[in-house]
Amino acid sequence: MTAGPGPAGGLFIGLMSGTSLDGVDGVLVAFEPGADRALEVRAHAHRPFTAGLRAELMALNTPGGADELHRAALAANALARVQAEVVQALRPPGAAAAIAAIGSHGQTVRHRPREFDGTGYTLQLNNPALLAELTGCTVVADFRPRDVAAGGQGAPLVPAFHARVFGLPGHPRALLNLGGIANLTLLPAADDPAGVVRGFDCGPANALLDHWVQRQRGPAFDADGAWAATGQVQPALLARLCAEPFLHQPPPKSTGRDLFHAGWLDAHLHAHLAAHGSLRPEDVQATLAEFTVVAAADALRAHAPGVPELLVCGGGALNAHLMQRLAVALPGVAVRSTAEAGLPPLQVEAAAFAWLARACLAGEPGNLPAVTGARGMRVLGAVHPA
């Protein structure tokens, strides 16, 4: 698919609620006409989920609950109202008409591409029609299903955005998003005519770390990794976690809470306890943090040996313990936050969905077949006019 004359400029809002299930992040982004790299994030807002909505979204990640379709529809309505609060916080007063579109990712509750009938599915709870009604803005949503229909994984979708914003001439880079799930983007030098952007999910991140600290201590997350830093990594448990077959599959690949969930962790903990005896809770947290680091570092070495720089985004970029362990695991690689490259770590994914909405309205493709495995480039998203 050949590119058109380039998307229009203007103001776009990107909304993201990821596998961490902590709430909705949104950014107001100004794009210059035809210039993907010329973007300015003018505002960032976050609204947490209520405990009830978070619990319902978590429950809907697991098959078998009663009246799932009804509950999912109501949860999508509730999500749209949280999204509308974020939009209201972002846009200048009376500026609904100035917003070209909102890019709304929705909340992934199942992700099973290429399974069952060879196509599989990816399911993001969302109600973009209600969001359009609540905000008076055009909403672009449902970005992932078209890539899945074309034989792809439907994820990750952010590498195309990473390439446009973080690619540098003469300088290959890697990006690691540490959200609920960890994913890598491998960027060749922007002026390398043979360079191919690659990307894939490489393991869990905050999904398991947050789950364990909530279960054992109550907080929503382990701030700065302080609790993990008090524990001792358990080599036998780490080896058991690292034996997970998904980690050793070749890309393209993607995953989510369908694999890395509480039951998965409990099964490994029970097996470890049967073989080795008791575990201190803080040692489990330390081992989960190290698992996140080792899985990402091993993937980087396997697929981009010699890359000089790793930019980290997502909530995990704010975890000092994880960042320190990544630096130790990757000697010779400069491990830095994306903030040092111009975009704070909590804004990257939301900005990517603003960019994808812009591409959709321009009729431009948003996926990269080398990343997702789709049969070709596709325009992603469904438009709900204001």
Steps between C-alpha positions, in 0.01 A plus 500: 500500500650831401478799728286798408603861517531485876253543785367834603625684801293610793406391849439135582435326830637153570351279773660187638402257773741213506542160660605659829130594546588810699286746307495710183793712380434768242705754310414801287736495203560768239632374165645710223353425154680212329771477769476196726799595711375856552267435789450681825328351803312796643330328791492169684222377730433181693186372665519188715240227485277463801564184699172358370576565133852366533372184667239451227753551220735256670219245536408538132855398410413152628251276315202347673335781696123529515323728249827608339346675200279723716782578741743572216258744339452689827875503563553647153251776582680572826834508319362751248400729786851486650641574154265798468632637830854478363397675176333777699817550702712517184324726256501877529162646607252512212744330265301189401498609135877545509560132582541313171442161665543292810693175463355256754674168555243353740573235762631164383327213677587213263781468247509176303624575146553216250333246729195275461404565134839630387391861544413518867401832650598791718236663717520853639206615712402846379200713409634754252147602399423601859835679525415699185166594654654600833778711348361629172819381330571252222630175650721244329506158668535126427858526376608140555234282330588592140857382548373174653259455207802537269674212675696710749538505875321834535785601732720671568384799297723766653824411311386699193458805724832432672674495163353837397573673832815335637683385185835674447735505201814297560383376839309176562290490814273270694194596701356298787147570615448376855124507542302204626680303228849583371560559130809584302540717190822466303579806290770495233674825417241719330727544197574128458335404167504132599373560852177335615310606811419200718305459820333239720378428851787359704341404833308635797575817692269686735209254468673246725693749713185697583299186565750366752549820697122555513443146624773512764504862617202691359648786291408521133867478398849469644611865491853531359538124542589568864346176628659291226835652592470355854465144370743244367463356150432126519697334216291183485174694480649739244610207283151350521339829391751549220417155360159633387470387134365836379833666579679265262262528207625703202323824411246608395337438835279676750339409829314640799315394812372201303841349581664701778230500767468412869434133429816475289705645784333286766573182305870586486510599868331177607742292294796689645375464857450126454860464387681759712291592803387844619535834324500847652252730323766763438719236335216420260473870415876525444488193277206633298689825443805307389284284274374814324857621457650168387224433247545844344881492507514151348261605222705810426825305480340235280339737251710818509849413621723802523224761517652792689190648665180384667225754562244394760139617524186395686453493874803277543725784386413671830609192699855577613569138592400370156704768325805422712469127437462559124823701501678214679355239264603697190859617544608719213142609426389848603171441685299823513145621542322623187474832687865554406399458135220753519189306607427408864442127556133527603414693183648275232220248449221756520686716246532194276121464486461869419742435212308190391174697498666761282624230262152347480335828406766552234443151356856398586605159634578468869646151528837354410477148353857425612379557857155343507530243224202636308477435127553866425463857615147596601314813603407436862199625690127567472376861495208626708431856383429778746 
